[in-house]
Amino acid sequence: MTAQDQWFDSAITRLADPQNQRVWSIIVSLFGDLAQGPDDRISGAALTRIIQPMHVKPEAIRVALHRLRKDGWIDSARSGRSSEHHLTEFGRVQSAAVTPRIYDRAPKVPQNWHLLMSEGGGSLEDLLLTESYISIGRSAALGSGNVPSNCDDMVVFDVNARNVPDWLKSRLCPSDLIAACCCLADAVKEVRSTKPGEVDLTAAQIATLRTLIVHRWRRVVLRNPDLPPMFFPDDWRGPDCRDAVFALLDILPKPDLGALNAPI
Amino acid sequence: MTAQDQWFDSAITRLADPQNQRVWSIIVSLFGDLAQGPDDRISGAALTRIIQPMHVKPEAIRVALHRLRKDGWIDSARSGRSSEHHLTEFGRVQSAAVTPRIYDRAPKVPQNWHLLMSEGGGSLEDLLLTESYISIGRSAALGSGNVPSNCDDMVVFDVNARNVPDWLKSRLCPSDLIAACCCLADAVKEVRSTKPGEVDLTAAQIATLRTLIVHRWRRVVLRNPDLPPMFFPDDWRGPDCRDAVFALLDILPKPDLGALNAPI
C-alpha cells in the first residue's frame, strides 16, 4: 500500500460523519458539489466509484437512489447497459438554495437586524418556517434586512444587540453543534497536514473526499445562523472550521464531470 | 345662589371621578398638590372645608385619616382643640416620586429605548415591579435610558420601534383608560369654559377644585407610559387632556397654606 493509499484510506475514516452517514443525504451533497447544473449527469458507475470507498455497499446506493427518485430529487436514465443520474428541477432548486451559505468563505454578517414580536403563535411561526428568522423565546424572532410585508400584526423593532446571555447562546449554538464543529475542524486539519507531498488522486478519489467534507460541513453551517460574534459561545469554532474546510477543499479541486464519468 | 356658587357646585359634580372617590386617595392627592413640603401642615378644619364640598361626610374623612396614619402616609398632631396633619417622610417620598410625571406639562419622550428579554419569569418580573419598564408579552420589557446593572441573564437590545400593532396599543392603553382620559378632558374644558367672568373663590374652594382635578389626572397620567406617539391608539387624547388640565389649573392657582388653614 502506497503512502498515498494509506492517507486516502485514513482521510475517509477521519472525514466520515460520526453522526450521519445516510447514503441519500451523501448523494445530495455529492450532486450539490459536483453536478448541480441542469445538464450535469453522473453515471451509475461513477457514483459507485465515488461512494463505495466510504464503506457503502452498492445495494445501499441503489436503495438511496430509489428513495431520491421517489422524493423527486433525482432522475435516472438508461443508456445502453449503464445508467445516468441527474438532479431534477426540484432538486436543483433545493440545492441552489443552500449553496451560497455552504460555499461562502467569508460570510458577511448583516448590519441591520430587526425583531418581530407576535401576540402569540400564528403568523410568527409561519415566518420562522418560511424565512430565515432566528427564534428568541416563544413569541419573538430575529431577522436581518427588510421587514416582510405581512407583519402588521407584530411589534417590529430595529435592534442592536447589547447583551447576549448564556442561555440564548447555547440555544442558538447547542453543545452538540459546537462539538460537531470542533471535530470537523480537527479532522480536516489533520487530513490536510498528513497529506504526502506528492499525490496523484483519481477524479473519483477527489470526489470521494470532497463529498465527505462538503456533506459534513453542510450539516454544521446550515444549523448556524450568520449572527454577529457576540451571539456565539466562547467555545464556538465556526470561523476556524470554515477556514480549515476551504483550505482542504482548495487542494482537492473539483474534478471534471467528463473525467468522473469516463469508464476506467 | 350666585352664578359663582352654581358654577362651583356643577364643577364639583363634573370633576368628581366617576370611578374612584376613595377618600384616602383624595387626601393623598390633596397633600401632594398643596402640602408636600416637610414643614407643610393642614389643619383638620381646613381638610374638612376642602373635602366636604365633594359630598364626603366628616366621618369618612376621619376614617380615611385613620387609615393613612396606619399605613404610615400621614401623621397628625393635636394643637389645642384642633388637629394638624402632615405627610410622613414615607408619604413625602411616595408623593415626590410621582410629582414630576403628574405636573409635567410637556413630557419629553425618551429617545433611547431598550428591550430586555428573559428566559422566563424571575429577574424580569422583579424589574417590572421596581423600575419603570413596560411589559411586552410574557418575557420582554421595554425601558428607556440606561440598562440596569443586573441584566446579565437577559438579552438586551437597543431598539427603535417600526411597527406597533393594535393588540399592543390596546394593551398599553386599554379602552377604559382612553375613556377616562376623554371624559376628564371634556370635564375640565367644560368647567373652564362655563366659568363666570369674575369669580372670587375662597382658598378652600380653589383647593377643592384643584384636588379633584389633580386626583383624576393622576389616575390617568400614571397609567400611561411616556412612549413615542406611535405606541398609542388613534383615539387616545392624552396630550389634549393634559393641555386642558393645566389650562384649568392655571386659572386656579395654588392657594397659600396660611390662607387655607386660617380659621374662618
HADDOCK unambig.tbl for C-alpha pairs under 7 A between the chains (distance, minus, plus):
assign (segid A and resid 152 and name CA) (segid B and resid 165 and name CA) 6.13 0.50 0.50
assign (segid A and resid 153 and name CA) (segid B and resid 165 and name CA) 4.96 0.50 0.50
assign (segid A and resid 154 and name CA) (segid B and resid 164 and name CA) 6.82 0.50 0.50
assign (segid A and resid 154 and name CA) (segid B and resid 165 and name CA) 5.57 0.50 0.50
assign (segid A and resid 155 and name CA) (segid B and resid 163 and name CA) 5.43 0.50 0.50
assign (segid A and resid 155 and name CA) (segid B and resid 164 and name CA) 4.89 0.50 0.50
assign (segid A and resid 155 and name CA) (segid B and resid 165 and name CA) 5.86 0.50 0.50
assign (segid A and resid 156 and name CA) (segid B and resid 161 and name CA) 6.01 0.50 0.50
assign (segid A and resid 156 and name CA) (segid B and resid 162 and name CA) 5.23 0.50 0.50
assign (segid A and resid 156 and name CA) (segid B and resid 163 and name CA) 4.81 0.50 0.50
assign (segid A and resid 156 and name CA) (segid B and resid 164 and name CA) 6.70 0.50 0.50
assign (segid A and resid 157 and name CA) (segid B and resid 159 and name CA) 5.66 0.50 0.50
assign (segid A and resid 157 and name CA) (segid B and resid 160 and name CA) 5.22 0.50 0.50
assign (segid A and resid 157 and name CA) (segid B and resid 161 and name CA) 4.40 0.50 0.50
assign (segid A and resid 157 and name CA) (segid B and resid 162 and name CA) 5.45 0.50 0.50
assign (segid A and resid 158 and name CA) (segid B and resid 159 and name CA) 5.46 0.50 0.50
assign (segid A and resid 158 and name CA) (segid B and resid 160 and name CA) 4.98 0.50 0.50
assign (segid A and resid 158 and name CA) (segid B and resid 161 and name CA) 6.34 0.50 0.50
assign (segid A and resid 158 and name CA) (segid B and resid 162 and name CA) 6.77 0.50 0.50
assign (segid A and resid 159 and name CA) (segid B and resid 157 and name CA) 5.67 0.50 0.50
assign (segid A and resid 159 and name CA) (segid B and resid 158 and name CA) 5.45 0.50 0.50
assign (segid A and resid 159 and name CA) (segid B and resid 159 and name CA) 4.53 0.50 0.50
assign (segid A and resid 159 and name CA) (segid B and resid 160 and name CA) 6.55 0.50 0.50
assign (segid A and resid 160 and name CA) (segid B and resid 157 and name CA) 5.22 0.50 0.50
assign (segid A and resid 160 and name CA) (segid B and resid 158 and name CA) 4.98 0.50 0.50
assign (segid A and resid 160 and name CA) (segid B and resid 159 and name CA) 6.56 0.50 0.50
assign (segid A and resid 161 and name CA) (segid B and resid 156 and name CA) 6.02 0.50 0.50
assign (segid A and resid 161 and name CA) (segid B and resid 157 and name CA) 4.40 0.50 0.50
assign (segid A and resid 161 and name CA) (segid B and resid 158 and name CA) 6.34 0.50 0.50
assign (segid A and resid 162 and name CA) (segid B and resid 156 and name CA) 5.24 0.50 0.50
assign (segid A and resid 162 and name CA) (segid B and resid 157 and name CA) 5.45 0.50 0.50
assign (segid A and resid 162 and name CA) (segid B and resid 158 and name CA) 6.78 0.50 0.50
assign (segid A and resid 163 and name CA) (segid B and resid 155 and name CA) 5.42 0.50 0.50
assign (segid A and resid 163 and name CA) (segid B and resid 156 and name CA) 4.81 0.50 0.50
assign (segid A and resid 164 and name CA) (segid B and resid 154 and name CA) 6.85 0.50 0.50
assign (segid A and resid 164 and name CA) (segid B and resid 155 and name CA) 4.90 0.50 0.50
assign (segid A and resid 164 and name CA) (segid B and resid 156 and name CA) 6.71 0.50 0.50
assign (segid A and resid 165 and name CA) (segid B and resid 152 and name CA) 6.14 0.50 0.50
assign (segid A and resid 165 and name CA) (segid B and resid 153 and name CA) 4.96 0.50 0.50
assign (segid A and resid 165 and name CA) (segid B and resid 154 and name CA) 5.58 0.50 0.50
assign (segid A and resid 165 and name CA) (segid B and resid 155 and name CA) 5.86 0.50 0.50
